[in-house]
Amino acid sequence: MTTETVIFDVGGTKYKVSRSLLSNHPNTMLARSISEEWQHDPKAEIFIELDGERFKYCLDYLRHGRVILPTTVPK
């Protein structure tokens, strides 16, 4: 049984993400990381060694198809 959400621990920052959002982008590494092939325990957190603060912009891109960076964030 899979849960409706998955928790990513990205550099110590936790993000709770709907599986449906990721399933809308099946060819991404994030979608593959939650597949039954890669994730044997659907309740387990998935650790990603990246900057946790910047990861939210990746999720914004998946949600909206674009990212608007604040002026305080360098490209």
C-alpha positions as a printed Julia matrix, in Angstrom:
75×3 Matrix{Float64}:
  0.0    0.0     0.0
  1.37   3.43   -0.9
  0.66   6.64    0.92
 -0.74   9.72   -0.8
  2.35  11.74    0.08
  6.07  11.22    0.26
  8.57  13.01    2.48
 11.82  14.21    1.0
 14.6   15.16    3.38
 16.65  17.54    1.28
 19.79  18.61    3.07
 17.94  18.51    6.39
 14.82  20.35    5.19
 11.71  18.19    4.96
  9.18  18.48    2.16
  5.89  16.61    2.1
  4.91  16.15   -1.55
  1.85  14.55   -3.09
  2.55  11.46   -5.12
  0.07  12.72   -7.7
  2.28  15.75   -8.41
  5.24  13.49   -9.06
  3.21  11.05  -11.12
  2.39  13.95  -13.46
  6.13  13.98  -14.29
  6.95  10.27  -14.68
 10.28  10.79  -16.45
 11.85  12.79  -13.63
 14.3   11.44  -11.09
 11.93  12.46   -8.29
  9.11  10.35   -9.75
 11.46   7.42  -10.22
 12.73   7.75   -6.65
  9.23   7.05   -5.29
  8.53   4.13   -7.62
  8.07   0.67   -6.16
 11.26  -0.34   -7.95
 13.37   2.17   -6.01
 11.4    2.72   -2.8
 10.54  -0.51   -1.05
  8.93   1.2     1.97
  6.43   3.84    0.78
  6.41   5.46    4.23
 10.18   5.92    4.37
 11.65   9.38    3.9
 13.87   9.88    0.89
 17.12  11.72    1.55
 18.56  13.94   -1.17
 21.97  15.52   -0.73
 21.14  19.0    -2.03
 20.46  22.47   -0.72
 17.12  22.15    1.03
 16.27  25.82    0.6
 16.61  25.67   -3.19
 14.61  22.46   -3.57
 11.34  24.34   -3.16
 11.99  25.97   -6.52
 12.2   22.53   -8.14
  8.8   21.73   -6.68
  7.43  25.07   -7.89
  8.56  24.15  -11.4
  6.76  20.81  -11.22
  3.61  22.51   -9.9
  3.47  25.53  -12.21
  5.79  24.82  -15.14
  7.94  27.82  -14.28
  9.89  29.33  -11.43
  9.9   32.91  -10.29
 12.95  33.51   -8.16
 12.91  36.26   -5.54
 15.46  39.0    -6.17
 17.37  37.72   -3.13
 18.06  34.35   -4.8
 20.88  34.26   -7.36
 20.3   32.27  -10.54
